[in-house]
Amino acid sequence: MSSPRYAEGQKVEYYPIGGKSRTSTSTGTITRVMTEPDAAGSTGVMIENDNTGKRSAVKEDNIERTIE
C-alpha cells in the first residue's frame, strides 16, 4: 500500500461530481484520508465543501491541486 498524497486539514480544489470532465471545480478542506483502497484500487479522501459545508468522499484522482 502506498502512502496517501494528501493530509487532513489541507485545502484543495477538486471535481465534486464525475471526475475531470466538463464539471466545474469546488474548493474544500480534507477532513479524513481513507488509506484502504476501494475495489478498483483507488484511495480517496473526505472533503468538506467550502460553499455548502457538506462532506463527501472524493477519489484522489479528482483533486486538481492543493490551495495554500
N, CA, C and O atoms as CSV, one atom per row, in Angstrom:
chain,resi,resn,atom,element,x,y,z
A,1,MET,N,N,0.852,-1.174,0.000
A,1,MET,CA,C,0.000,0.000,0.000
A,1,MET,C,C,0.898,1.239,0.000
A,1,MET,O,O,1.827,1.334,0.802
A,2,SER,N,N,0.621,2.188,-0.901
A,2,SER,CA,C,1.405,3.417,-0.947
A,2,SER,C,C,0.851,4.429,0.047
A,2,SER,O,O,-0.303,4.335,0.465
A,3,SER,N,N,1.677,5.390,0.418
A,3,SER,CA,C,1.222,6.392,1.364
A,3,SER,C,C,0.354,7.424,0.643
A,3,SER,O,O,0.560,7.693,-0.540
A,4,PRO,N,N,-0.612,7.998,1.353
A,4,PRO,CA,C,-1.526,8.953,0.738
A,4,PRO,C,C,-0.810,10.222,0.280
A,4,PRO,O,O,0.183,10.639,0.876
A,5,ARG,N,N,-1.324,10.821,-0.775
A,5,ARG,CA,C,-0.750,12.058,-1.316
A,5,ARG,C,C,-1.228,13.298,-0.575
A,5,ARG,O,O,-0.634,14.368,-0.704
A,6,TYR,N,N,-2.299,13.160,0.200
A,6,TYR,CA,C,-2.903,14.312,0.867
A,6,TYR,C,C,-3.028,14.051,2.359
A,6,TYR,O,O,-2.932,12.911,2.812
A,7,ALA,N,N,-3.244,15.129,3.121
A,7,ALA,CA,C,-3.343,15.009,4.573
A,7,ALA,C,C,-4.558,15.774,5.078
A,7,ALA,O,O,-5.027,16.714,4.436
A,8,GLU,N,N,-5.057,15.361,6.233
A,8,GLU,CA,C,-6.170,16.068,6.861
A,8,GLU,C,C,-5.788,17.526,7.077
A,8,GLU,O,O,-4.654,17.837,7.445
A,9,GLY,N,N,-6.751,18.417,6.844
A,9,GLY,CA,C,-6.530,19.840,7.049
A,9,GLY,C,C,-6.081,20.586,5.802
A,9,GLY,O,O,-6.105,21.817,5.779
A,10,GLN,N,N,-5.668,19.859,4.756
A,10,GLN,CA,C,-5.252,20.532,3.520
A,10,GLN,C,C,-6.468,21.085,2.796
A,10,GLN,O,O,-7.527,20.458,2.751
A,11,LYS,N,N,-6.292,22.287,2.224
A,11,LYS,CA,C,-7.317,22.881,1.372
A,11,LYS,C,C,-7.021,22.499,-0.059
A,11,LYS,O,O,-5.878,22.580,-0.507
A,12,VAL,N,N,-8.063,22.077,-0.786
A,12,VAL,CA,C,-7.870,21.598,-2.147
A,12,VAL,C,C,-8.941,22.144,-3.090
A,12,VAL,O,O,-10.032,22.537,-2.674
A,13,GLU,N,N,-8.586,22.152,-4.373
A,13,GLU,CA,C,-9.547,22.395,-5.445
A,13,GLU,C,C,-9.801,21.027,-6.066
A,13,GLU,O,O,-8.858,20.297,-6.368
A,14,TYR,N,N,-11.069,20.677,-6.257
A,14,TYR,CA,C,-11.392,19.322,-6.704
A,14,TYR,C,C,-12.643,19.304,-7.580
A,14,TYR,O,O,-13.401,20.272,-7.638
A,15,TYR,N,N,-12.834,18.168,-8.262
A,15,TYR,CA,C,-14.028,17.935,-9.069
A,15,TYR,C,C,-15.012,17.139,-8.213
A,15,TYR,O,O,-14.780,15.956,-7.963
A,16,PRO,N,N,-16.111,17.760,-7.756
A,16,PRO,CA,C,-17.014,17.071,-6.841
A,16,PRO,C,C,-17.897,16.017,-7.496
A,16,PRO,O,O,-18.361,15.097,-6.822
A,17,ILE,N,N,-18.138,16.137,-8.809
A,17,ILE,CA,C,-19.056,15.219,-9.486
A,17,ILE,C,C,-18.418,14.687,-10.756
A,17,ILE,O,O,-18.007,15.465,-11.617
A,18,GLY,N,N,-18.333,13.386,-10.881
A,18,GLY,CA,C,-17.967,12.766,-12.142
A,18,GLY,C,C,-16.533,12.873,-12.601
A,18,GLY,O,O,-16.226,12.460,-13.719
A,19,GLY,N,N,-15.666,13.395,-11.812
A,19,GLY,CA,C,-14.264,13.454,-12.211
A,19,GLY,C,C,-13.950,14.575,-13.173
A,19,GLY,O,O,-14.732,15.510,-13.349
A,20,LYS,N,N,-12.787,14.463,-13.792
A,20,LYS,CA,C,-12.258,15.533,-14.635
A,20,LYS,C,C,-12.933,15.534,-16.008
A,20,LYS,O,O,-12.351,15.094,-16.999
A,21,SER,N,N,-14.138,16.023,-16.048
A,21,SER,CA,C,-14.837,16.154,-17.321
A,21,SER,C,C,-15.157,17.627,-17.521
A,21,SER,O,O,-14.295,18.485,-17.331
A,22,ARG,N,N,-16.349,17.911,-17.889
A,22,ARG,CA,C,-16.753,19.314,-18.072
A,22,ARG,C,C,-17.318,19.910,-16.792
A,22,ARG,O,O,-17.877,21.007,-16.811
A,23,THR,N,N,-17.180,19.212,-15.703
A,23,THR,CA,C,-17.677,19.669,-14.416
A,23,THR,C,C,-16.786,20.774,-13.867
A,23,THR,O,O,-15.562,20.700,-13.975
A,24,SER,N,N,-17.398,21.798,-13.277
A,24,SER,CA,C,-16.591,22.846,-12.660
A,24,SER,C,C,-16.001,22.332,-11.347
A,24,SER,O,O,-16.474,21.348,-10.778
A,25,THR,N,N,-14.968,23.013,-10.884
A,25,THR,CA,C,-14.307,22.596,-9.648
A,25,THR,C,C,-14.926,23.294,-8.444
A,25,THR,O,O,-15.616,24.305,-8.579
A,26,SER,N,N,-14.669,22.743,-7.278
A,26,SER,CA,C,-15.055,23.320,-5.999
A,26,SER,C,C,-13.818,23.352,-5.116
A,26,SER,O,O,-12.778,22.792,-5.464
A,27,THR,N,N,-13.940,24.007,-3.980
A,27,THR,CA,C,-12.852,24.010,-3.006
A,27,THR,C,C,-13.374,23.473,-1.683
A,27,THR,O,O,-14.562,23.570,-1.374
A,28,GLY,N,N,-12.456,22.906,-0.914
A,28,GLY,CA,C,-12.839,22.365,0.370
A,28,GLY,C,C,-11.625,21.953,1.174
A,28,GLY,O,O,-10.484,22.089,0.732
A,29,THR,N,N,-11.897,21.444,2.371
A,29,THR,CA,C,-10.849,21.021,3.292
A,29,THR,C,C,-10.954,19.521,3.518
A,29,THR,O,O,-12.040,18.996,3.762
A,30,ILE,N,N,-9.826,18.840,3.437
A,30,ILE,CA,C,-9.797,17.398,3.675
A,30,ILE,C,C,-10.005,17.147,5.164
A,30,ILE,O,O,-9.264,17.661,6.002
A,31,THR,N,N,-11.028,16.344,5.482
A,31,THR,CA,C,-11.325,16.033,6.879
A,31,THR,C,C,-10.910,14.618,7.266
A,31,THR,O,O,-10.798,14.301,8.450
A,32,ARG,N,N,-10.680,13.765,6.261
A,32,ARG,CA,C,-10.273,12.383,6.544
A,32,ARG,C,C,-9.578,11.813,5.318
A,32,ARG,O,O,-9.994,12.058,4.185
A,33,VAL,N,N,-8.526,11.057,5.550
A,33,VAL,CA,C,-7.819,10.367,4.471
A,33,VAL,C,C,-8.132,8.882,4.594
A,33,VAL,O,O,-7.889,8.268,5.633
A,34,MET,N,N,-8.676,8.310,3.518
A,34,MET,CA,C,-9.025,6.891,3.516
A,34,MET,C,C,-7.852,6.113,2.924
A,34,MET,O,O,-7.547,6.241,1.738
A,35,THR,N,N,-7.208,5.318,3.745
A,35,THR,CA,C,-5.980,4.642,3.328
A,35,THR,C,C,-6.223,3.266,2.720
A,35,THR,O,O,-5.339,2.729,2.053
A,36,GLU,N,N,-7.390,2.689,2.934
A,36,GLU,CA,C,-7.705,1.383,2.346
A,36,GLU,C,C,-8.258,1.593,0.945
A,36,GLU,O,O,-9.252,2.301,0.786
A,37,PRO,N,N,-7.647,1.001,-0.078
A,37,PRO,CA,C,-8.147,1.171,-1.445
A,37,PRO,C,C,-9.516,0.519,-1.639
A,37,PRO,O,O,-9.847,-0.474,-0.992
A,38,ASP,N,N,-10.307,1.108,-2.553
A,38,ASP,CA,C,-11.597,0.514,-2.887
A,38,ASP,C,C,-11.390,-0.670,-3.836
A,38,ASP,O,O,-10.253,-1.066,-4.093
A,39,ALA,N,N,-12.472,-1.229,-4.351
A,39,ALA,CA,C,-12.386,-2.413,-5.214
A,39,ALA,C,C,-11.556,-2.165,-6.473
A,39,ALA,O,O,-10.948,-3.092,-7.008
A,40,ALA,N,N,-11.530,-0.920,-6.946
A,40,ALA,CA,C,-10.758,-0.580,-8.148
A,40,ALA,C,C,-9.308,-0.241,-7.828
A,40,ALA,O,O,-8.518,0.032,-8.731
A,41,GLY,N,N,-8.954,-0.259,-6.536
A,41,GLY,CA,C,-7.584,0.040,-6.140
A,41,GLY,C,C,-7.321,1.507,-5.888
A,41,GLY,O,O,-6.171,1.903,-5.699
A,42,SER,N,N,-8.377,2.333,-5.883
A,42,SER,CA,C,-8.216,3.774,-5.663
A,42,SER,C,C,-8.347,4.108,-4.186
A,42,SER,O,O,-9.105,3.470,-3.455
A,43,THR,N,N,-7.605,5.109,-3.761
A,43,THR,CA,C,-7.783,5.639,-2.416
A,43,THR,C,C,-8.454,6.993,-2.538
A,43,THR,O,O,-8.511,7.566,-3.626
A,44,GLY,N,N,-8.953,7.496,-1.449
A,44,GLY,CA,C,-9.663,8.764,-1.511
A,44,GLY,C,C,-9.584,9.531,-0.218
A,44,GLY,O,O,-8.882,9.153,0.721
A,45,VAL,N,N,-10.330,10.626,-0.196
A,45,VAL,CA,C,-10.369,11.497,0.968
A,45,VAL,C,C,-11.809,11.942,1.197
A,45,VAL,O,O,-12.640,11.872,0.293
A,46,MET,N,N,-12.093,12.395,2.399
A,46,MET,CA,C,-13.366,13.013,2.718
A,46,MET,C,C,-13.109,14.516,2.712
A,46,MET,O,O,-12.202,14.996,3.393
A,47,ILE,N,N,-13.911,15.261,1.940
A,47,ILE,CA,C,-13.719,16.703,1.804
A,47,ILE,C,C,-14.971,17.431,2.259
A,47,ILE,O,O,-16.083,17.064,1.879
A,48,GLU,N,N,-14.788,18.478,3.084
A,48,GLU,CA,C,-15.886,19.359,3.463
A,48,GLU,C,C,-15.875,20.544,2.511
A,48,GLU,O,O,-14.913,21.312,2.475
A,49,ASN,N,N,-16.951,20.692,1.738
A,49,ASN,CA,C,-17.061,21.734,0.727
A,49,ASN,C,C,-17.142,23.109,1.387
A,49,ASN,O,O,-17.901,23.302,2.337
A,50,ASP,N,N,-16.353,24.072,0.878
A,50,ASP,CA,C,-16.328,25.424,1.438
A,50,ASP,C,C,-17.664,26.149,1.291
A,50,ASP,O,O,-18.033,26.940,2.159
A,51,ASN,N,N,-18.391,25.890,0.206
A,51,ASN,CA,C,-19.641,26.613,-0.045
A,51,ASN,C,C,-20.841,26.007,0.660
A,51,ASN,O,O,-21.673,26.736,1.199
A,52,THR,N,N,-20.940,24.690,0.665
A,52,THR,CA,C,-22.131,24.035,1.206
A,52,THR,C,C,-21.948,23.497,2.618
A,52,THR,O,O,-22.926,23.294,3.338
A,53,GLY,N,N,-20.696,23.263,3.019
A,53,GLY,CA,C,-20.429,22.661,4.320
A,53,GLY,C,C,-20.654,21.155,4.341
A,53,GLY,O,O,-20.446,20.512,5.370
A,54,LYS,N,N,-21.080,20.584,3.210
A,54,LYS,CA,C,-21.330,19.145,3.141
A,54,LYS,C,C,-20.026,18.391,2.949
A,54,LYS,O,O,-19.083,18.890,2.335
A,55,ARG,N,N,-19.991,17.175,3.487
A,55,ARG,CA,C,-18.818,16.308,3.335
A,55,ARG,C,C,-19.128,15.217,2.322
A,55,ARG,O,O,-20.231,14.671,2.284
A,56,SER,N,N,-18.129,14.915,1.506
A,56,SER,CA,C,-18.295,13.839,0.529
A,56,SER,C,C,-16.963,13.152,0.289
A,56,SER,O,O,-15.897,13.747,0.440
A,57,ALA,N,N,-17.052,11.873,-0.090
A,57,ALA,CA,C,-15.856,11.100,-0.423
A,57,ALA,C,C,-15.452,11.432,-1.851
A,57,ALA,O,O,-16.291,11.465,-2.751
A,58,VAL,N,N,-14.157,11.679,-2.052
A,58,VAL,CA,C,-13.631,12.058,-3.367
A,58,VAL,C,C,-12.383,11.226,-3.631
A,58,VAL,O,O,-11.522,11.101,-2.760
A,59,LYS,N,N,-12.280,10.655,-4.832
A,59,LYS,CA,C,-11.066,9.921,-5.203
A,59,LYS,C,C,-9.911,10.903,-5.349
A,59,LYS,O,O,-10.103,12.037,-5.787
A,60,GLU,N,N,-8.721,10.466,-4.982
A,60,GLU,CA,C,-7.544,11.339,-5.080
A,60,GLU,C,C,-7.337,11.853,-6.497
A,60,GLU,O,O,-6.868,12.976,-6.682
A,61,ASP,N,N,-7.680,11.049,-7.501
A,61,ASP,CA,C,-7.515,11.470,-8.895
A,61,ASP,C,C,-8.402,12.657,-9.260
A,61,ASP,O,O,-8.129,13.347,-10.242
A,62,ASN,N,N,-9.460,12.907,-8.485
A,62,ASN,CA,C,-10.363,14.022,-8.769
A,62,ASN,C,C,-9.943,15.317,-8.086
A,62,ASN,O,O,-10.640,16.326,-8.190
A,63,ILE,N,N,-8.809,15.296,-7.389
A,63,ILE,CA,C,-8.279,16.518,-6.787
A,63,ILE,C,C,-7.360,17.180,-7.798
A,63,ILE,O,O,-6.402,16.573,-8.279
A,64,GLU,N,N,-7.661,18.428,-8.112
A,64,GLU,CA,C,-6.894,19.172,-9.109
A,64,GLU,C,C,-5.582,19.698,-8.526
A,64,GLU,O,O,-4.522,19.556,-9.136
A,65,ARG,N,N,-5.664,20.314,-7.325
A,65,ARG,CA,C,-4.463,20.903,-6.723
A,65,ARG,C,C,-4.739,21.257,-5.272
A,65,ARG,O,O,-5.889,21.326,-4.840
A,66,THR,N,N,-3.657,21.481,-4.526
A,66,THR,CA,C,-3.788,21.997,-3.170
A,66,THR,C,C,-3.777,23.514,-3.232
A,66,THR,O,O,-3.202,24.110,-4.143
A,67,ILE,N,N,-4.422,24.130,-2.249
A,67,ILE,CA,C,-4.502,25.585,-2.165
A,67,ILE,C,C,-3.758,26.015,-0.914
A,67,ILE,O,O,-3.980,25.465,0.165
A,68,GLU,N,N,-2.893,26.976,-1.051
A,68,GLU,CA,C,-2.098,27.432,0.103
A,68,GLU,C,C,-2.850,28.425,0.933
A,68,GLU,O,O,-2.330,28.908,1.939
